[in-house]
Amino acid sequence: MTRSKLTGADIKAWREGIGQPRRWLADQLGVSAKTVESWEYGVRTPRGPAMLLLQQLMTQHRPEDQ
């Protein structure tokens, strides 16, 4: 997914699709679970290094791989 098309709903659907809790994603990105929650609900948008790491994780962990 490209940076401009990644929404909070996309993040949540991907995370749930791979069967991981919010805390797991937060740990992978070095942010709080509250930050991940704010992304998923569209309050905030991941930026910079967090966005790059998120995109890498989404490439490495695909729902169909689970």
PQR file of N, CA, C, O and H, with PARSE charges and radii, in Angstrom:
ATOM      1  N   MET A   1       0.835  -1.183   0.000 -0.4000 1.5000
ATOM      2  CA  MET A   1       0.000   0.000   0.000 -0.0000 2.0000
ATOM      3  C   MET A   1       0.874   1.239   0.000  0.5500 1.7000
ATOM      4  O   MET A   1       1.925   1.290   0.640 -0.5500 1.4000
ATOM      5  N   THR A   2       0.426   2.195  -0.708 -0.4000 1.5000
ATOM      6  CA  THR A   2       1.188   3.428  -0.737 -0.0000 2.0000
ATOM      7  C   THR A   2       0.816   4.297   0.448  0.5500 1.7000
ATOM      8  O   THR A   2      -0.256   4.161   1.037 -0.5500 1.4000
ATOM      9  H   THR A   2      -0.428   2.153  -1.228  0.4000 1.0000
ATOM     10  N   ARG A   3       1.711   5.173   0.771 -0.4000 1.5000
ATOM     11  CA  ARG A   3       1.533   6.044   1.914 -0.0000 2.0000
ATOM     12  C   ARG A   3       0.217   6.813   1.849  0.5500 1.7000
ATOM     13  O   ARG A   3      -0.470   6.932   2.863 -0.5500 1.4000
ATOM     14  H   ARG A   3       2.581   5.284   0.292  0.4000 1.0000
ATOM     15  N   SER A   4      -0.143   7.330   0.694 -0.4000 1.5000
ATOM     16  CA  SER A   4      -1.334   8.155   0.583 -0.0000 2.0000
ATOM     17  C   SER A   4      -2.636   7.347   0.678  0.5500 1.7000
ATOM     18  O   SER A   4      -3.691   7.925   0.940 -0.5500 1.4000
ATOM     19  H   SER A   4       0.415   7.234  -0.130  0.4000 1.0000
ATOM     20  N   LYS A   5      -2.586   6.058   0.478 -0.4000 1.5000
ATOM     21  CA  LYS A   5      -3.799   5.254   0.485 -0.0000 2.0000
ATOM     22  C   LYS A   5      -3.986   4.446   1.757  0.5500 1.7000
ATOM     23  O   LYS A   5      -5.001   3.762   1.893 -0.5500 1.4000
ATOM     24  H   LYS A   5      -1.729   5.589   0.265  0.4000 1.0000
ATOM     25  N   LEU A   6      -3.059   4.496   2.680 -0.4000 1.5000
ATOM     26  CA  LEU A   6      -3.144   3.713   3.908 -0.0000 2.0000
ATOM     27  C   LEU A   6      -4.021   4.440   4.921  0.5500 1.7000
ATOM     28  O   LEU A   6      -3.688   5.534   5.377 -0.5500 1.4000
ATOM     29  H   LEU A   6      -2.235   5.052   2.570  0.4000 1.0000
ATOM     30  N   THR A   7      -5.137   3.823   5.262 -0.4000 1.5000
ATOM     31  CA  THR A   7      -6.067   4.429   6.220 -0.0000 2.0000
ATOM     32  C   THR A   7      -6.024   3.665   7.540  0.5500 1.7000
ATOM     33  O   THR A   7      -5.456   2.576   7.630 -0.5500 1.4000
ATOM     34  H   THR A   7      -5.408   2.935   4.891  0.4000 1.0000
ATOM     35  N   GLY A   8      -6.628   4.252   8.541 -0.4000 1.5000
ATOM     36  CA  GLY A   8      -6.735   3.578   9.826 -0.0000 2.0000
ATOM     37  C   GLY A   8      -7.485   2.265   9.710  0.5500 1.7000
ATOM     38  O   GLY A   8      -7.134   1.277  10.355 -0.5500 1.4000
ATOM     39  H   GLY A   8      -7.089   5.136   8.467  0.4000 1.0000
ATOM     40  N   ALA A   9      -8.517   2.264   8.886 -0.4000 1.5000
ATOM     41  CA  ALA A   9      -9.288   1.036   8.666 -0.0000 2.0000
ATOM     42  C   ALA A   9      -8.410  -0.039   8.033  0.5500 1.7000
ATOM     43  O   ALA A   9      -8.540  -1.221   8.351 -0.5500 1.4000
ATOM     44  H   ALA A   9      -8.802   3.067   8.362  0.4000 1.0000
ATOM     45  N   ASP A  10      -7.510   0.378   7.129 -0.4000 1.5000
ATOM     46  CA  ASP A  10      -6.579  -0.574   6.504 -0.0000 2.0000
ATOM     47  C   ASP A  10      -5.658  -1.188   7.555  0.5500 1.7000
ATOM     48  O   ASP A  10      -5.429  -2.397   7.569 -0.5500 1.4000
ATOM     49  H   ASP A  10      -7.405   1.338   6.870  0.4000 1.0000
ATOM     50  N   ILE A  11      -5.141  -0.341   8.424 -0.4000 1.5000
ATOM     51  CA  ILE A  11      -4.217  -0.808   9.469 -0.0000 2.0000
ATOM     52  C   ILE A  11      -4.923  -1.806  10.373  0.5500 1.7000
ATOM     53  O   ILE A  11      -4.392  -2.879  10.663 -0.5500 1.4000
ATOM     54  H   ILE A  11      -5.327   0.641   8.412  0.4000 1.0000
ATOM     55  N   LYS A  12      -6.120  -1.448  10.816 -0.4000 1.5000
ATOM     56  CA  LYS A  12      -6.869  -2.330  11.717 -0.0000 2.0000
ATOM     57  C   LYS A  12      -7.218  -3.648  11.032  0.5500 1.7000
ATOM     58  O   LYS A  12      -7.050  -4.715  11.622 -0.5500 1.4000
ATOM     59  H   LYS A  12      -6.551  -0.577  10.580  0.4000 1.0000
ATOM     60  N   ALA A  13      -7.697  -3.582   9.804 -0.4000 1.5000
ATOM     61  CA  ALA A  13      -8.070  -4.800   9.081 -0.0000 2.0000
ATOM     62  C   ALA A  13      -6.851  -5.701   8.879  0.5500 1.7000
ATOM     63  O   ALA A  13      -6.950  -6.919   9.027 -0.5500 1.4000
ATOM     64  H   ALA A  13      -7.833  -2.715   9.325  0.4000 1.0000
ATOM     65  N   TRP A  14      -5.709  -5.114   8.545 -0.4000 1.5000
ATOM     66  CA  TRP A  14      -4.491  -5.904   8.359 -0.0000 2.0000
ATOM     67  C   TRP A  14      -4.083  -6.556   9.669  0.5500 1.7000
ATOM     68  O   TRP A  14      -3.806  -7.755   9.709 -0.5500 1.4000
ATOM     69  H   TRP A  14      -5.628  -4.124   8.426  0.4000 1.0000
ATOM     70  N   ARG A  15      -4.044  -5.774  10.743 -0.4000 1.5000
ATOM     71  CA  ARG A  15      -3.614  -6.304  12.043 -0.0000 2.0000
ATOM     72  C   ARG A  15      -4.527  -7.443  12.491  0.5500 1.7000
ATOM     73  O   ARG A  15      -4.054  -8.491  12.933 -0.5500 1.4000
ATOM     74  H   ARG A  15      -4.269  -4.800  10.711  0.4000 1.0000
ATOM     75  N   GLU A  16      -5.816  -7.234  12.377 -0.4000 1.5000
ATOM     76  CA  GLU A  16      -6.756  -8.291  12.751 -0.0000 2.0000
ATOM     77  C   GLU A  16      -6.646  -9.485  11.810  0.5500 1.7000
ATOM     78  O   GLU A  16      -6.810 -10.630  12.231 -0.5500 1.4000
ATOM     79  H   GLU A  16      -6.200  -6.384  12.018  0.4000 1.0000
ATOM     80  N   GLY A  17      -6.369  -9.217  10.540 -0.4000 1.5000
ATOM     81  CA  GLY A  17      -6.218 -10.284   9.551 -0.0000 2.0000
ATOM     82  C   GLY A  17      -5.048 -11.207   9.819  0.5500 1.7000
ATOM     83  O   GLY A  17      -5.082 -12.385   9.464 -0.5500 1.4000
ATOM     84  H   GLY A  17      -6.236  -8.287  10.198  0.4000 1.0000
ATOM     85  N   ILE A  18      -4.008 -10.668  10.449 -0.4000 1.5000
ATOM     86  CA  ILE A  18      -2.865 -11.527  10.787 -0.0000 2.0000
ATOM     87  C   ILE A  18      -2.967 -12.053  12.214  0.5500 1.7000
ATOM     88  O   ILE A  18      -2.080 -12.757  12.695 -0.5500 1.4000
ATOM     89  H   ILE A  18      -3.980  -9.711  10.737  0.4000 1.0000
ATOM     90  N   GLY A  19      -4.063 -11.701  12.882 -0.4000 1.5000
ATOM     91  CA  GLY A  19      -4.329 -12.251  14.214 -0.0000 2.0000
ATOM     92  C   GLY A  19      -3.458 -11.695  15.320  0.5500 1.7000
ATOM     93  O   GLY A  19      -3.143 -12.404  16.276 -0.5500 1.4000
ATOM     94  H   GLY A  19      -4.784 -11.129  12.491  0.4000 1.0000
ATOM     95  N   GLN A  20      -3.068 -10.449  15.207 -0.4000 1.5000
ATOM     96  CA  GLN A  20      -2.209  -9.850  16.222 -0.0000 2.0000
ATOM     97  C   GLN A  20      -2.939  -8.753  16.987  0.5500 1.7000
ATOM     98  O   GLN A  20      -3.739  -8.010  16.417 -0.5500 1.4000
ATOM     99  H   GLN A  20      -3.324  -9.873  14.430  0.4000 1.0000
ATOM    100  N   PRO A  21      -2.654  -8.659  18.285 -0.5600 1.5000
ATOM    101  CA  PRO A  21      -3.270  -7.594  19.078  0.2800 2.0000
ATOM    102  C   PRO A  21      -2.595  -6.248  18.820  0.5500 1.7000
ATOM    103  O   PRO A  21      -1.491  -6.187  18.278 -0.5500 1.4000
ATOM    104  N   ARG A  22      -3.250  -5.213  19.201 -0.4000 1.5000
ATOM    105  CA  ARG A  22      -2.725  -3.851  19.048 -0.0000 2.0000
ATOM    106  C   ARG A  22      -1.357  -3.702  19.729  0.5500 1.7000
ATOM    107  O   ARG A  22      -0.468  -3.024  19.212 -0.5500 1.4000
ATOM    108  H   ARG A  22      -4.147  -5.263  19.640  0.4000 1.0000
ATOM    109  N   ARG A  23      -1.202  -4.340  20.889 -0.4000 1.5000
ATOM    110  CA  ARG A  23       0.061  -4.257  21.644 -0.0000 2.0000
ATOM    111  C   ARG A  23       1.229  -4.801  20.814  0.5500 1.7000
ATOM    112  O   ARG A  23       2.324  -4.241  20.852 -0.5500 1.4000
ATOM    113  H   ARG A  23      -1.923  -4.890  21.309  0.4000 1.0000
ATOM    114  N   TRP A  24       1.005  -5.884  20.067 -0.4000 1.5000
ATOM    115  CA  TRP A  24       2.056  -6.459  19.225 -0.0000 2.0000
ATOM    116  C   TRP A  24       2.525  -5.441  18.197  0.5500 1.7000
ATOM    117  O   TRP A  24       3.726  -5.238  18.022 -0.5500 1.4000
ATOM    118  H   TRP A  24       0.115  -6.339  20.036  0.4000 1.0000
ATOM    119  N   LEU A  25       1.579  -4.800  17.518 -0.4000 1.5000
ATOM    120  CA  LEU A  25       1.934  -3.817  16.504 -0.0000 2.0000
ATOM    121  C   LEU A  25       2.672  -2.644  17.140  0.5500 1.7000
ATOM    122  O   LEU A  25       3.668  -2.163  16.599 -0.5500 1.4000
ATOM    123  H   LEU A  25       0.603  -4.964  17.660  0.4000 1.0000
ATOM    124  N   ALA A  26       2.186  -2.191  18.274 -0.4000 1.5000
ATOM    125  CA  ALA A  26       2.849  -1.093  18.975 -0.0000 2.0000
ATOM    126  C   ALA A  26       4.295  -1.450  19.302  0.5500 1.7000
ATOM    127  O   ALA A  26       5.197  -0.635  19.107 -0.5500 1.4000
ATOM    128  H   ALA A  26       1.377  -2.581  18.713  0.4000 1.0000
ATOM    129  N   ASP A  27       4.518  -2.660  19.797 -0.4000 1.5000
ATOM    130  CA  ASP A  27       5.878  -3.107  20.122 -0.0000 2.0000
ATOM    131  C   ASP A  27       6.764  -3.159  18.884  0.5500 1.7000
ATOM    132  O   ASP A  27       7.934  -2.779  18.939 -0.5500 1.4000
ATOM    133  H   ASP A  27       3.786  -3.322  19.956  0.4000 1.0000
ATOM    134  N   GLN A  28       6.217  -3.625  17.774 -0.4000 1.5000
ATOM    135  CA  GLN A  28       6.987  -3.713  16.538 -0.0000 2.0000
ATOM    136  C   GLN A  28       7.425  -2.338  16.041  0.5500 1.7000
ATOM    137  O   GLN A  28       8.500  -2.188  15.460 -0.5500 1.4000
ATOM    138  H   GLN A  28       5.267  -3.934  17.729  0.4000 1.0000
ATOM    139  N   LEU A  29       6.581  -1.345  16.276 -0.4000 1.5000
ATOM    140  CA  LEU A  29       6.845   0.005  15.757 -0.0000 2.0000
ATOM    141  C   LEU A  29       7.488   0.934  16.768  0.5500 1.7000
ATOM    142  O   LEU A  29       7.907   2.038  16.420 -0.5500 1.4000
ATOM    143  H   LEU A  29       5.708  -1.467  16.748  0.4000 1.0000
ATOM    144  N   GLY A  30       7.568   0.497  18.018 -0.4000 1.5000
ATOM    145  CA  GLY A  30       8.156   1.344  19.048 -0.0000 2.0000
ATOM    146  C   GLY A  30       7.262   2.509  19.446  0.5500 1.7000
ATOM    147  O   GLY A  30       7.743   3.591  19.782 -0.5500 1.4000
ATOM    148  H   GLY A  30       7.227  -0.400  18.300  0.4000 1.0000
ATOM    149  N   VAL A  31       5.952   2.272  19.404 -0.4000 1.5000
ATOM    150  CA  VAL A  31       4.983   3.293  19.807 -0.0000 2.0000
ATOM    151  C   VAL A  31       4.053   2.669  20.849  0.5500 1.7000
ATOM    152  O   VAL A  31       4.129   1.469  21.113 -0.5500 1.4000
ATOM    153  H   VAL A  31       5.561   1.393  19.131  0.4000 1.0000
ATOM    154  N   SER A  32       3.190   3.470  21.429 -0.4000 1.5000
ATOM    155  CA  SER A  32       2.245   2.948  22.413 -0.0000 2.0000
ATOM    156  C   SER A  32       1.038   2.312  21.720  0.5500 1.7000
ATOM    157  O   SER A  32       0.747   2.600  20.560 -0.5500 1.4000
ATOM    158  H   SER A  32       3.128   4.445  21.215  0.4000 1.0000
ATOM    159  N   ALA A  33       0.353   1.450  22.449 -0.4000 1.5000
ATOM    160  CA  ALA A  33      -0.878   0.851  21.931 -0.0000 2.0000
ATOM    161  C   ALA A  33      -1.932   1.936  21.698  0.5500 1.7000
ATOM    162  O   ALA A  33      -2.752   1.816  20.789 -0.5500 1.4000
ATOM    163  H   ALA A  33       0.589   1.216  23.391  0.4000 1.0000
ATOM    164  N   LYS A  34      -1.914   2.986  22.507 -0.4000 1.5000
ATOM    165  CA  LYS A  34      -2.841   4.110  22.325 -0.0000 2.0000
ATOM    166  C   LYS A  34      -2.584   4.817  20.995  0.5500 1.7000
ATOM    167  O   LYS A  34      -3.521   5.263  20.334 -0.5500 1.4000
ATOM    168  H   LYS A  34      -1.247   3.084  23.246  0.4000 1.0000
ATOM    169  N   THR A  35      -1.305   4.920  20.604 -0.4000 1.5000
ATOM    170  CA  THR A  35      -0.976   5.536  19.318 -0.0000 2.0000
ATOM    171  C   THR A  35      -1.539   4.691  18.185  0.5500 1.7000
ATOM    172  O   THR A  35      -2.136   5.225  17.251 -0.5500 1.4000
ATOM    173  H   THR A  35      -0.543   4.558  21.142  0.4000 1.0000
ATOM    174  N   VAL A  36      -1.356   3.392  18.257 -0.4000 1.5000
ATOM    175  CA  VAL A  36      -1.907   2.503  17.230 -0.0000 2.0000
ATOM    176  C   VAL A  36      -3.426   2.644  17.195  0.5500 1.7000
ATOM    177  O   VAL A  36      -4.021   2.707  16.119 -0.5500 1.4000
ATOM    178  H   VAL A  36      -0.871   2.957  19.016  0.4000 1.0000
ATOM    179  N   GLU A  37      -4.043   2.693  18.350 -0.4000 1.5000
ATOM    180  CA  GLU A  37      -5.496   2.867  18.414 -0.0000 2.0000
ATOM    181  C   GLU A  37      -5.917   4.171  17.733  0.5500 1.7000
ATOM    182  O   GLU A  37      -6.906   4.203  17.000 -0.5500 1.4000
ATOM    183  H   GLU A  37      -3.560   2.642  19.224  0.4000 1.0000
ATOM    184  N   SER A  38      -5.171   5.232  17.977 -0.4000 1.5000
ATOM    185  CA  SER A  38      -5.523   6.524  17.366 -0.0000 2.0000
ATOM    186  C   SER A  38      -5.380   6.478  15.848  0.5500 1.7000
ATOM    187  O   SER A  38      -6.135   7.142  15.139 -0.5500 1.4000
ATOM    188  H   SER A  38      -4.368   5.206  18.572  0.4000 1.0000
ATOM    189  N   TRP A  39      -4.421   5.705  15.341 -0.4000 1.5000
ATOM    190  CA  TRP A  39      -4.303   5.524  13.890 -0.0000 2.0000
ATOM    191  C   TRP A  39      -5.503   4.766  13.358  0.5500 1.7000
ATOM    192  O   TRP A  39      -6.111   5.151  12.359 -0.5500 1.4000
ATOM    193  H   TRP A  39      -3.807   5.166  15.918  0.4000 1.0000
ATOM    194  N   GLU A  40      -5.840   3.665  14.054 -0.4000 1.5000
ATOM    195  CA  GLU A  40      -6.916   2.799  13.582 -0.0000 2.0000
ATOM    196  C   GLU A  40      -8.264   3.515  13.567  0.5500 1.7000
ATOM    197  O   GLU A  40      -9.119   3.203  12.738 -0.5500 1.4000
ATOM    198  H   GLU A  40      -5.347   3.352  14.865  0.4000 1.0000
ATOM    199  N   TYR A  41      -8.457   4.452  14.455 -0.4000 1.5000
ATOM    200  CA  TYR A  41      -9.719   5.191  14.508 -0.0000 2.0000
ATOM    201  C   TYR A  41      -9.668   6.504  13.742  0.5500 1.7000
ATOM    202  O   TYR A  41     -10.622   7.281  13.777 -0.5500 1.4000
ATOM    203  H   TYR A  41      -7.762   4.705  15.128  0.4000 1.0000
ATOM    204  N   GLY A  42      -8.562   6.756  13.051 -0.4000 1.5000
ATOM    205  CA  GLY A  42      -8.460   7.930  12.200 -0.0000 2.0000
ATOM    206  C   GLY A  42      -8.215   9.238  12.922  0.5500 1.7000
ATOM    207  O   GLY A  42      -8.345  10.306  12.323 -0.5500 1.4000
ATOM    208  H   GLY A  42      -7.787   6.125  13.023  0.4000 1.0000
ATOM    209  N   VAL A  43      -7.860   9.178  14.204 -0.4000 1.5000
ATOM    210  CA  VAL A  43      -7.571  10.392  14.966 -0.0000 2.0000
ATOM    211  C   VAL A  43      -6.214  10.964  14.561  0.5500 1.7000
ATOM    212  O   VAL A  43      -6.036  12.179  14.468 -0.5500 1.4000
ATOM    213  H   VAL A  43      -7.754   8.310  14.690  0.4000 1.0000
ATOM    214  N   ARG A  44      -5.267  10.062  14.325 -0.4000 1.5000
ATOM    215  CA  ARG A  44      -3.925  10.447  13.894 -0.0000 2.0000
ATOM    216  C   ARG A  44      -3.535   9.580  12.704  0.5500 1.7000
ATOM    217  O   ARG A  44      -4.200   8.594  12.386 -0.5500 1.4000
ATOM    218  H   ARG A  44      -5.412   9.075  14.401  0.4000 1.0000
ATOM    219  N   THR A  45      -2.440   9.972  12.054 -0.4000 1.5000
ATOM    220  CA  THR A  45      -1.928   9.238  10.902 -0.0000 2.0000
ATOM    221  C   THR A  45      -0.467   8.900  11.154  0.5500 1.7000
ATOM    222  O   THR A  45       0.300   9.767  11.572 -0.5500 1.4000
ATOM    223  H   THR A  45      -1.900  10.773  12.313  0.4000 1.0000
ATOM    224  N   PRO A  46      -0.065   7.646  10.907 -0.5600 1.5000
ATOM    225  CA  PRO A  46       1.355   7.321  11.075  0.2800 2.0000
ATOM    226  C   PRO A  46       2.201   8.104  10.075  0.5500 1.7000
ATOM    227  O   PRO A  46       1.813   8.287   8.921 -0.5500 1.4000
ATOM    228  N   ARG A  47       3.347   8.556  10.531 -0.4000 1.5000
ATOM    229  CA  ARG A  47       4.238   9.360   9.689 -0.0000 2.0000
ATOM    230  C   ARG A  47       5.684   8.905   9.860  0.5500 1.7000
ATOM    231  O   ARG A  47       6.021   8.169  10.787 -0.5500 1.4000
ATOM    232  H   ARG A  47       3.663   8.407  11.468  0.4000 1.0000
ATOM    233  N   GLY A  48       6.509   9.356   8.957 -0.4000 1.5000
ATOM    234  CA  GLY A  48       7.958   9.150   9.054 -0.0000 2.0000
ATOM    235  C   GLY A  48       8.358   7.710   9.235  0.5500 1.7000
ATOM    236  O   GLY A  48       7.865   6.826   8.534 -0.5500 1.4000
ATOM    237  H   GLY A  48       6.235   9.954   8.203  0.4000 1.0000
ATOM    238  N   PRO A  49       9.273   7.466  10.196 -0.5600 1.5000
ATOM    239  CA  PRO A  49       9.780   6.106  10.411  0.2800 2.0000
ATOM    240  C   PRO A  49       8.677   5.104  10.759  0.5500 1.7000
ATOM    241  O   PRO A  49       8.738   3.950  10.334 -0.5500 1.4000
ATOM    242  N   ALA A  50       7.685   5.527  11.514 -0.4000 1.5000
ATOM    243  CA  ALA A  50       6.599   4.606  11.873 -0.0000 2.0000
ATOM    244  C   ALA A  50       5.858   4.139  10.618  0.5500 1.7000
ATOM    245  O   ALA A  50       5.495   2.968  10.508 -0.5500 1.4000
ATOM    246  H   ALA A  50       7.636   6.464  11.859  0.4000 1.0000
ATOM    247  N   MET A  51       5.637   5.050   9.681 -0.4000 1.5000
ATOM    248  CA  MET A  51       4.949   4.690   8.434 -0.0000 2.0000
ATOM    249  C   MET A  51       5.797   3.709   7.626  0.5500 1.7000
ATOM    250  O   MET A  51       5.282   2.728   7.090 -0.5500 1.4000
ATOM    251  H   MET A  51       5.931   6.002   9.771  0.4000 1.0000
ATOM    252  N   LEU A  52       7.080   3.975   7.544 -0.4000 1.5000
ATOM    253  CA  LEU A  52       7.960   3.077   6.784 -0.0000 2.0000
ATOM    254  C   LEU A  52       7.997   1.690   7.408  0.5500 1.7000
ATOM    255  O   LEU A  52       7.910   0.686   6.701 -0.5500 1.4000
ATOM    256  H   LEU A  52       7.499   4.772   7.979  0.4000 1.0000
ATOM    257  N   LEU A  53       8.126   1.632   8.729 -0.4000 1.5000
ATOM    258  CA  LEU A  53       8.139   0.333   9.414 -0.0000 2.0000
ATOM    259  C   LEU A  53       6.802  -0.382   9.248  0.5500 1.7000
ATOM    260  O   LEU A  53       6.762  -1.595   9.044 -0.5500 1.4000
ATOM    261  H   LEU A  53       8.197   2.448   9.303  0.4000 1.0000
ATOM    262  N   LEU A  54       5.732   0.355   9.334 -0.4000 1.5000
ATOM    263  CA  LEU A  54       4.402  -0.230   9.158 -0.0000 2.0000
ATOM    264  C   LEU A  54       4.264  -0.833   7.769  0.5500 1.7000
ATOM    265  O   LEU A  54       3.755  -1.944   7.621 -0.5500 1.4000
ATOM    266  H   LEU A  54       5.764   1.341   9.500  0.4000 1.0000
ATOM    267  N   GLN A  55       4.709  -0.115   6.759 -0.4000 1.5000
ATOM    268  CA  GLN A  55       4.641  -0.636   5.394 -0.0000 2.0000
ATOM    269  C   GLN A  55       5.485  -1.906   5.247  0.5500 1.7000
ATOM    270  O   GLN A  55       5.074  -2.845   4.564 -0.5500 1.4000
ATOM    271  H   GLN A  55       5.122   0.788   6.879  0.4000 1.0000
ATOM    272  N   GLN A  56       6.657  -1.941   5.879 -0.4000 1.5000
ATOM    273  CA  GLN A  56       7.488  -3.145   5.824 -0.0000 2.0000
ATOM    274  C   GLN A  56       6.800  -4.316   6.505  0.5500 1.7000
ATOM    275  O   GLN A  56       6.794  -5.430   5.981 -0.5500 1.4000
ATOM    276  H   GLN A  56       6.991  -1.179   6.434  0.4000 1.0000
ATOM    277  N   LEU A  57       6.220  -4.065   7.673 -0.4000 1.5000
ATOM    278  CA  LEU A  57       5.507  -5.130   8.381 -0.0000 2.0000
ATOM    279  C   LEU A  57       4.344  -5.653   7.562  0.5500 1.7000
ATOM    280  O   LEU A  57       4.099  -6.859   7.521 -0.5500 1.4000
ATOM    281  H   LEU A  57       6.224  -3.160   8.098  0.4000 1.0000
ATOM    282  N   MET A  58       3.627  -4.752   6.911 -0.4000 1.5000
ATOM    283  CA  MET A  58       2.479  -5.168   6.114 -0.0000 2.0000
ATOM    284  C   MET A  58       2.906  -6.004   4.911  0.5500 1.7000
ATOM    285  O   MET A  58       2.149  -6.852   4.440 -0.5500 1.4000
ATOM    286  H   MET A  58       3.825  -3.772   6.945  0.4000 1.0000
ATOM    287  N   THR A  59       4.097  -5.768   4.426 -0.4000 1.5000
ATOM    288  CA  THR A  59       4.628  -6.564   3.325 -0.0000 2.0000
ATOM    289  C   THR A  59       5.093  -7.937   3.828  0.5500 1.7000
ATOM    290  O   THR A  59       4.884  -8.953   3.165 -0.5500 1.4000
ATOM    291  H   THR A  59       4.712  -5.079   4.809  0.4000 1.0000
ATOM    292  N   GLN A  60       5.720  -7.954   4.998 -0.4000 1.5000
ATOM    293  CA  GLN A  60       6.260  -9.198   5.561 -0.0000 2.0000
ATOM    294  C   GLN A  60       5.188 -10.114   6.131  0.5500 1.7000
ATOM    295  O   GLN A  60       5.306 -11.336   6.048 -0.5500 1.4000
ATOM    296  H   GLN A  60       5.890  -7.129   5.537  0.4000 1.0000
ATOM    297  N   HIS A  61       4.147  -9.533   6.706 -0.4000 1.5000
ATOM    298  CA  HIS A  61       3.092 -10.309   7.375 -0.0000 2.0000
ATOM    299  C   HIS A  61       1.781 -10.080   6.646  0.5500 1.7000
ATOM    300  O   HIS A  61       1.098  -9.078   6.861 -0.5500 1.4000
ATOM    301  H   HIS A  61       4.051  -8.540   6.774  0.4000 1.0000
ATOM    302  N   ARG A  62       1.451 -11.000   5.804 -0.4000 1.5000
ATOM    303  CA  ARG A  62       0.205 -10.888   5.039 -0.0000 2.0000
ATOM    304  C   ARG A  62      -0.826 -11.843   5.633  0.5500 1.7000
ATOM    305  O   ARG A  62      -0.479 -12.943   6.063 -0.5500 1.4000
ATOM    306  H   ARG A  62       2.006 -11.813   5.629  0.4000 1.0000
ATOM    307  N   PRO A  63      -2.083 -11.431   5.659 -0.5600 1.5000
ATOM    308  CA  PRO A  63      -3.127 -12.296   6.237  0.2800 2.0000
ATOM    309  C   PRO A  63      -3.150 -13.696   5.641  0.5500 1.7000
ATOM    310  O   PRO A  63      -3.396 -14.662   6.364 -0.5500 1.4000
ATOM    311  N   GLU A  64      -2.903 -13.829   4.362 -0.4000 1.5000
ATOM    312  CA  GLU A  64      -2.943 -15.170   3.764 -0.0000 2.0000
ATOM    313  C   GLU A  64      -1.760 -16.037   4.184  0.5500 1.7000
ATOM    314  O   GLU A  64      -1.779 -17.249   3.970 -0.5500 1.4000
ATOM    315  H   GLU A  64      -2.703 -13.045   3.775  0.4000 1.0000
ATOM    316  N   ASP A  65      -0.710 -15.420   4.792 -0.4000 1.5000
ATOM    317  CA  ASP A  65       0.436 -16.181   5.278 -0.0000 2.0000
ATOM    318  C   ASP A  65       0.145 -16.855   6.612  0.5500 1.7000
ATOM    319  O   ASP A  65       0.871 -17.760   7.022 -0.5500 1.4000
ATOM    320  H   ASP A  65      -0.695 -14.436   4.966  0.4000 1.0000
ATOM    321  N   GLN A  66      -0.898 -16.426   7.281 -0.4000 1.5000
ATOM    322  CA  GLN A  66      -1.189 -16.929   8.626 -0.0000 2.0000
ATOM    323  C   GLN A  66      -1.894 -18.245   8.593  0.5500 1.7000
ATOM    324  O   GLN A  66      -2.210 -18.803   9.644 -0.5500 1.4000
ATOM    325  H   GLN A  66      -1.488 -15.691   6.947  0.4000 1.0000
TER
END
